[in-house]
Amino acid sequence: MQPNPVFLKIGPISIYWYGVLIVTGAMLAAQIASYLSSRNGHDPEIAWNMLIVLLLTGIVGARLYHVASAWDYYRVNPNHIFSLQMSGFGIFGGVAGGALGLWVFCRVKKLRFLEWADYVAPGLILAQAIGRLGNFFNQELYGYPTDLPWGVYIAPENRLAQFATYEYFHPTFFYEALLNLIGFAILFTLAIKWKKKRLYGDLFYLYFAIYPVIRFFIEFQRPDAWMMENWMPLGLPMAQWVSVFGFVMFGVLLLVRRKLKRPAMVYVPGTPWGAEPDVAGDDMADEGAAEDGESVS
């Protein structure tokens, strides 16, 4: 049975399952960020206020990544770049766009970026798990042909040309969703339990250790992976190189920053981060924190 990508149709307006799942994941991520930040003394509404910013910048980043990955098509069909049908988004681009949106929001609201990145990280990977299920309804991002009992049927019009004679394929999107759920369980548990020797940003950096590992191995089951044969070494897809780069860079940062630890970097349970008042009084401390773009709440 072929799934219908449309969740609801109201006159000429179609609401797609992919969109419903993305919004559901984003709402859950905001709820988790609100919960974690309020446990540490923040106004729980802050997370909901930043949701629309992260959604917009994340969607733009995800779309740009996808367009780059399929540039041979969009180069000759430029009018399709902005023709969205709730498909054609790249997670790495979405994460980069969302991180940029979070940084801008924190600068404007005088919040500490790494502290809020920690609140966002567990919900982010949960949202990715939920959003991946949209690929099932779109019949995309599946794996190689299989005769295993959990193989998913792919309609002829959605099959890759080299697999036109096959009917059942590995549900690669489900594999990634399941692994993302495990990643969420790890990050959320650490967010609740990890208090000693924790620095602001540790959960954010751990996200970039966990998800790249998941994505690196998932790409082996992606026959439609973005290869860029002209210059990619070792014949690995672009997503695997991005995963390796992200894992190494953030893994090194996770270790090195502990050597450079300053008191302001240390996570304080139950207390939102704020600049320490100096001997000249709170006003001067608040002014200095504002110049650094960090919270004084």
N, C-alpha and C positions, 0 to 999 in steps of 0.2 A: 504494500500500500504506500503510495507516494504522499508525503506530508504536504499540506497547503501552507505556503509561506505567509499568507494573509490571515491575521488573527481576527480582524473585524473589518467589514466594509460598510461605510455609511454614505450612500449615494456615490459620488465620484471619488470619495476619500477612502483610501485603503490604509489600514493600520497593520503593520507587519509584525510577525512574531519576533523578528530580530530586534525591532525597535522596542517592543514591550519588554523583552528580556534585558536589553541594555539599560533601559530606564529603571527596571526592577533592581538590577545589580547596583546601579548608581545610588538608588534610594537606600538600599541596605548598607552600602559603603558609607553613606552620610550618617546613617543611624549609628553604625559602629564607631565612626570618628567622633560623633557627638557624645556617645557613651564614654569612650576612652578619655576624651578631653575633659568631660565634666568630672570624671573620677579624679582628675588632677587639678580641679579647681577652676576650670574655664566655664564660661557661659555656653551651655549646650547648643544655643542658636548659632554660634559662629560656624560650626560645621555645615549647617543647612544654608547659611548665607554664601559659603564658598562653593556649594554644589553646582550652581549654574555656571560659574566661571570655569570650574574644572571640566564640566561636561562640554562646554563650547570649545575650549582650547584642546581638550582631549580628542573630540571629534575631528577638529581641523587637522591636528597632528596625525591622527589615524588615517584620514583620507589622503593627506599628502604622501605618507609612506606608501600607501597602496598605489597611488598614481605613479610614484617613482618605480615601484616594483613591476608595473605593467606599462612602462613608458612606450614600448613599441606599439601598443594598442592606442593609448591616449594621444600619442604624437600624431596619428592620422585621424583620430576622432576627438579633437580637443573639446568639442561641444559636450562630450560625455563626462568631462572632468567634474562638473558641478551638477550632473544629473544623477542624484542619489536615489537608489531604489532599496535602501536598507541592506546593502551589501557593498563590499569593497572597502574594508577598513583594515589597517595594520596595527596590531597591538603595540609593537615597539614605538610606532609613531604616536599612538594614543597616550602611552605612558610619558613620552617626552613632552608632548603638548600639555598634558595634565600637570606635570612637574613644573613647567614654565608658568602655567596659570596659577599654581599654588604659590610659587615664589613671588609673583607679582601681587597676589592677594595679601600675602604676609607682609610685603614691603608697604603696601598701602595701609593696612590695618595695624602696623607696628607689632606684628607677631613674629615669633621665632620660627623660621622656616623648618629647621630640622626637627623641632619638637612636633610641629604639625604634620610633617612628613611621616613621623612615627605613628600618629593617630590615623593617618590615611592608609598606610601600607597594608594592614590586615584586610581592610574592606576592599582595597583595590584588587587583590588577588582573588577574593571571593567574587567580586563583580566580573572578573575575567572568566571565572568558572561558569557563572550564569550566562554571560554573553556568548560563550562558546556554543551553548546549546542552540543558539540561533542558526548556526551553520547546519544543523540537522534539518531545520525547516527550509533552509535555502538550498539544501543538497549541494553543499560546497565543502571544501577543505577536508574531504574524506581521504582515506589511505589507499593502499594497493588492494587489488582483488583478493578475496578470501572465501573459503568455504566453511569457516568457523561459524558456530551457531549464532553468535552475536553480530555477524556481519550485517550491514545495512543495505537495503535495496536503493540503488541510484537509477533514476529514470534515464532512458537513452539520451535525451536532450541535455542532460547534465553530466554525462560521462566525458572524460578526457578521450581524445581521438584514439590514443593507443590502447584504450581499454573498452572500446565500443562494444565488443562481444561479451563482456562480463556484466553480471547483474549485481553481485554483492561485493561490498568493499569494507575494509577496516574502518570503524567509526573513530577516526583520529581525533575529531573534535571532542568526543566523549572521553577518550584517554586523557587529553589535556585538561578537560574540565575536572576529572577525578583527581589528577595530580595537583591541580590548583586548589582543590578543596583540602587536600592534605597540607599544602603550603599555608593555607589560611589557618588551619588548626594549629600549626606550629607558631605562626606569627601572633595569633590572637592569644594563645596560651602564654607566650613570652611577654606580651603586652600587659597581661594581668599579673603574672607571677614574678617576672624578672625585675628586681629592684636593686640588688647589690651590684656594684661595679658596672652599672649600665650608663651609657652616655646618650645624650640626645642625638638622634639620627641612627642609632644602632639597628632599629627595626627596619628603617628605610633602606639601609645598606644591606641588611640580611635579605630583604625582598629581592635585591639585585644579585644575591647569591643563589636564592632558591629558584626564582622563575627562569633565569637563563639556563640552569641545568635542566629544568623541565623542557624548555623549548628546544634545547640542543638535541635531546634524544627524540623528541616528537618529530623533528624535521626529517629524521630517517624514514618516517612513515608518511611523508608528504610528496607525492609525485608531481605536484604542481608548484614546488618550492621555487622561489626567486633565485636563479643561479648566477646571472651576469657572467656568462662563460668567457667573455673577452678578457677579464682580468682577475676573477676570483681564483686564488690558489687552491690546490688540493681538490678541486671539484666540489667544494662544500657550498651549500646555499648561503645566501646573504644572512639569513636569520641566525645561522649557526655561528658565523663570524661575529655578528653583533652580540650573541650570547657569550661567546668566549671573551670578547673585549669587555663586556659589562661585568662578567664574573671576576675577571682578573683585576680590573680597575677598582671596583667597589670592594672586592676582597682585600686588596692592598690598603685601600683607604680605611677599611674597618680595623685593620691591624695597626697601621701607622698612626692614626689619630689617637690611639690609646697611649702612644709614647709622648704625644704632644698635649696630653690632657690638661685642661685648665678647670678651675672650680666651676665656671659658668657652663661647662659642657656636661657636668654630672647631673644625671636625672634625679630629681627630688620628688619622691612619691607624695601625692596629695597637694602639691604646690605648683601653680603655673609659673613658668620661668619669668624672672624679672631682674632687672639690673640691681646690683647691690648699692644702697645709698653710701656715699662717701662722707667724710667729715664736714664737708661744706653744706650738707643737707640733701634732702630728697629731691628738691627741684633740679639741682644740677645733675644728679644721677639720672633723673627722668629725661633731661635734655640730651644727655650723652647716649642713652639707650635709643631715643628717637632718631638720633643721627645714624645709629647703626642699623636702624630698621627692625629693632627687636622689641618684644612686648615689655610693657612696664605695668601690666595689670597684676 
